[in-house]
Structures are given as structure tokens and as C-alpha cells.
Amino acid sequence: MITNPSDFFASGCGRCSKFDTSDCKVQRWRSELAQLRSILLDCGLTEEAKWGHPVYTFQKSNVVMLGAFNEDCMLSFFKGSLLHDEAGILVFAGENSQVAKIVRFTDLATILRLEDTLKAYIFEAIEVEKAGVKPSLKKIEEYTVPEEFQQKLDENPDLQVAFRALTPGRQRGYLIHFSQPKQAKTRVARIEKCLPLIFAGRGLMD
């Protein structure tokens, strides 16, 4: 993955074999991403590379991330659920998202039209960080533990200790990841693949 945010705009995130090729998703949205980058930097945020993407921070706190997909590019607000969203443009990043919200774009004209609105949202997100506001999250105890993972926990006390030592966010990520497949064999495969990460104290995205 890239370690310099400028490399993202030139070549992509580095997370797949399409990196630095014309097939990279970033290349499809080059103009749109460049404009979004300009807006973010105009708001005084610091540009960093995290998880292969440009992340914009305020006093080391993550505020917004840029991303590119097949059908669109997007701005992801790490604490989007705390924004007022008067324009109604934010949606949750995924069905299990509680905090992060995104704005999707499919053309440069929309970004230019919404520039003032986007800047207002960014400045509001910065104020959220300044105020130290924390979102209310669903407790770990409220998540369903897949039967296959519960069996692993029951069989291995060391795994129980390692899993409970993870941060709530990392635990939540694993439980959601393990619960998604419909077939038991797929759930088991995911669990087995992630066991070394859990024992190492790492999350899915670390």
C-alpha cells in the first residue's frame, strides 16, 4: 500500500494488481478526486496516507478519507453520524456502520456545485473534533457472536484472552466480518484466517 498520499492520486492505493495501471479505479475519477483534494486542503486539514488512502486529519484525529470505486468516488466522514447533514447528502458507509457516513460522486459538476456545502460539512467535522464529541456506539455485548467463533472461544482460553484484549472497535470489526457469510464453511474459513491477527493484537484493517 502507498505511504505517500500523493502516490494515491498518481497511481492508486496499492492494494491490488491494478496499481499504477489505466485500470485502477483512481484513474476513472482523477478529476473528481483532484477537486475533492483541493477542497479538503483548503479547509486546513493535514493530508496523510492510511490504509492505502488519503486521510485528512485535524491535530492527528481522522476527519475525512477519500476513496475510489468502480461506480463512484467518495468522501468518508469518520464521525459523519454527528453532522447535521442539512443537505441530506450523507449515507452510512455500510449496513453495519454506526458512525462513518459518506458522500458519493459520479461527476465533477456535482462536486463543484456542492463545494460550499462540502466545506461547511468539513468545518463542522473539525468542530466535532475540537469539542471532543464521542459518538454513541452499540456495545460489544449487543453483537451476535457467530456459533463457529463461539466454539473456537470455548475451546481455546488463550483466544478468549486475546480477543477480549482487543479494542472494542477491533472486536466489533471481527464479529461483523465473521457474521457476514451465509455458509458455515465460509464463516469458519474467515475465522481461521483471522486467528493469527487476533493473537497478534491486530484488527482487520491494521
C-alpha positions as CSV (number, residue, x, y, z in Angstrom):
1,M,0.0,0.0,0.0
2,I,1.1,3.6,-0.6
3,T,2.7,5.5,2.2
4,N,2.7,8.9,0.5
5,P,-0.8,10.4,-0.2
6,S,0.3,12.0,-3.5
7,D,1.0,8.5,-4.8
8,F,-2.7,7.7,-4.5
9,F,-3.7,10.4,-7.0
10,A,-0.9,9.4,-9.4
11,S,-1.0,5.6,-9.2
12,G,-3.8,4.3,-6.9
13,C,-3.9,2.8,-3.4
14,G,-1.5,-0.1,-4.0
15,R,-3.9,-2.7,-2.6
16,C,-4.4,-4.7,-5.8
17,S,-2.6,-5.7,-9.0
18,K,-4.2,-2.7,-10.9
19,F,-1.9,-0.3,-9.1
20,D,-0.3,2.2,-11.4
21,T,-2.3,1.0,-14.5
22,S,-5.1,2.5,-16.5
23,D,-7.5,0.0,-15.0
24,C,-7.0,1.4,-11.5
25,K,-10.3,2.8,-10.1
26,V,-8.5,6.0,-9.1
27,Q,-7.8,6.8,-12.7
28,R,-11.5,6.8,-13.5
29,W,-12.1,9.6,-11.1
30,R,-8.9,11.6,-11.5
31,S,-10.6,15.0,-12.0
32,E,-13.2,14.4,-9.3
33,L,-10.6,13.3,-6.7
34,A,-8.3,16.2,-7.5
35,Q,-11.1,18.6,-6.9
36,L,-12.1,16.9,-3.6
37,R,-8.5,17.0,-2.5
38,S,-8.3,20.7,-3.2
39,I,-11.4,21.3,-1.1
40,L,-10.0,19.3,1.8
41,L,-6.7,21.1,1.8
42,D,-8.4,24.5,1.5
43,C,-10.1,23.6,4.8
44,G,-6.7,23.4,6.6
45,L,-6.6,19.7,7.1
46,T,-3.4,17.6,7.1
47,E,-3.1,15.1,4.4
48,E,-1.7,11.6,5.3
49,A,-1.8,8.1,3.8
50,K,-3.6,5.5,5.9
51,W,-4.9,2.1,4.7
52,G,-3.7,3.0,1.2
53,H,-5.9,6.1,1.0
54,P,-5.6,9.8,1.6
55,V,-6.9,10.6,5.1
56,Y,-7.3,14.2,6.2
57,T,-6.7,14.9,9.9
58,F,-7.0,17.7,12.4
59,Q,-4.5,17.6,15.3
60,K,-3.8,13.9,14.5
61,S,-7.5,13.0,14.6
62,N,-9.0,11.4,11.5
63,V,-11.7,13.6,9.9
64,V,-12.3,12.6,6.3
65,M,-11.0,9.9,3.9
66,L,-11.0,9.8,0.1
67,G,-11.8,6.7,-1.8
68,A,-12.5,5.4,-5.4
69,F,-14.7,2.6,-6.5
70,N,-16.0,1.2,-9.8
71,E,-19.2,3.2,-9.8
72,D,-18.2,6.3,-7.9
73,C,-15.7,8.1,-5.7
74,M,-16.4,9.3,-2.2
75,L,-15.7,11.4,0.8
76,S,-16.0,9.5,4.0
77,F,-16.5,11.4,7.3
78,F,-15.2,9.3,10.2
79,K,-17.9,10.8,12.5
80,G,-20.5,11.6,9.9
81,S,-23.3,10.5,12.2
82,L,-22.6,13.5,14.3
83,L,-23.0,16.0,11.5
84,H,-26.3,17.8,10.9
85,D,-26.5,17.0,7.2
86,E,-28.9,19.7,6.3
87,A,-28.4,19.0,2.6
88,G,-29.3,15.3,3.1
89,I,-26.2,14.1,1.2
90,L,-24.7,11.7,3.7
91,V,-25.4,8.0,3.9
92,F,-23.9,5.3,6.2
93,A,-20.8,3.7,4.7
94,G,-22.3,0.2,5.1
95,E,-25.2,-1.7,6.7
96,N,-23.2,-2.2,9.9
97,S,-21.9,1.3,10.1
98,Q,-22.8,3.3,13.2
99,V,-20.6,6.4,12.9
100,A,-18.9,6.8,9.5
101,K,-21.0,8.4,6.7
102,I,-20.1,9.1,3.1
103,V,-20.9,11.3,0.1
104,R,-20.8,9.6,-3.3
105,F,-19.9,11.4,-6.5
106,T,-20.1,10.3,-10.2
107,D,-19.2,13.6,-11.9
108,L,-17.1,16.7,-11.4
109,A,-20.1,19.1,-11.9
110,T,-21.8,17.8,-8.7
111,I,-18.6,18.4,-6.7
112,L,-18.3,21.9,-8.0
113,R,-22.0,22.6,-7.2
114,L,-21.7,21.3,-3.7
115,E,-18.3,22.8,-2.9
116,D,-19.6,25.3,-0.4
117,T,-21.8,22.6,1.3
118,L,-18.9,20.2,1.5
119,K,-16.7,22.8,3.1
120,A,-19.4,23.6,5.6
121,Y,-19.6,19.9,6.5
122,I,-15.8,19.6,6.8
123,F,-15.6,22.6,9.1
124,E,-18.4,21.1,11.2
125,A,-16.5,17.8,11.4
126,I,-13.4,19.8,12.5
127,E,-15.5,21.4,15.3
128,V,-16.7,18.0,16.4
129,E,-13.0,17.0,16.8
130,K,-12.2,20.2,18.7
131,A,-15.1,19.6,21.1
132,G,-14.0,16.0,21.6
133,V,-17.5,14.7,21.0
134,K,-17.7,10.9,21.0
135,P,-20.5,9.0,19.1
136,S,-22.7,6.6,21.0
137,L,-21.9,3.1,19.8
138,K,-23.7,-0.2,20.1
139,K,-22.0,-2.2,22.9
140,I,-20.0,-5.3,22.0
141,E,-22.4,-7.4,24.2
142,E,-25.2,-6.4,21.8
143,Y,-23.5,-8.1,18.8
144,T,-24.2,-11.7,17.9
145,V,-21.2,-14.0,18.2
146,P,-21.3,-16.5,15.3
147,E,-21.6,-20.0,16.6
148,E,-18.4,-21.1,14.8
149,F,-16.4,-18.4,16.6
150,Q,-18.0,-19.0,19.9
151,Q,-16.9,-22.6,19.6
152,K,-13.3,-21.5,19.0
153,L,-13.5,-19.2,22.0
154,D,-14.8,-22.1,24.2
155,E,-12.1,-24.4,23.0
156,N,-9.2,-22.0,23.4
157,P,-8.9,-19.9,26.6
158,D,-5.9,-18.1,25.1
159,L,-8.1,-17.0,22.2
160,Q,-10.6,-15.6,24.7
161,V,-7.9,-13.6,26.4
162,A,-6.5,-12.3,23.1
163,F,-9.9,-11.3,21.7
164,R,-11.0,-9.5,24.9
165,A,-7.7,-7.6,24.9
166,L,-8.6,-6.1,21.6
167,T,-10.2,-2.6,21.5
168,P,-14.0,-2.6,21.2
169,G,-13.7,-1.3,17.6
170,R,-11.5,-4.3,16.6
171,Q,-13.7,-6.8,18.3
172,R,-16.7,-5.2,16.6
173,G,-15.0,-5.5,13.2
174,Y,-14.2,-9.1,13.6
175,L,-17.8,-10.1,14.8
176,I,-19.3,-8.3,11.8
177,H,-16.7,-9.9,9.4
178,F,-17.4,-13.4,10.8
179,S,-21.2,-13.0,10.7
180,Q,-21.5,-11.8,7.1
181,P,-21.1,-15.1,5.2
182,K,-24.3,-17.2,4.8
183,Q,-22.5,-20.6,4.7
184,A,-20.9,-22.0,7.8
185,K,-17.8,-23.2,5.9
186,T,-17.1,-19.6,4.7
187,R,-17.5,-18.3,8.3
188,V,-15.1,-20.9,9.5
189,A,-12.6,-20.0,6.8
190,R,-12.7,-16.4,7.8
191,I,-12.2,-17.2,11.4
192,E,-9.2,-19.4,10.8
193,K,-7.6,-16.8,8.6
194,C,-8.1,-14.1,11.2
195,L,-6.8,-16.1,14.3
196,P,-3.2,-15.0,13.8
197,L,-4.3,-11.4,13.6
198,I,-6.3,-11.7,16.8
199,F,-3.4,-13.3,18.7
200,A,-1.1,-10.5,17.4
201,G,-3.5,-7.9,18.9
202,R,-4.3,-6.5,15.4
203,G,-7.6,-5.6,13.8
204,L,-8.8,-6.4,10.3
205,M,-7.5,-3.2,8.8
206,D,-4.2,-2.9,10.7
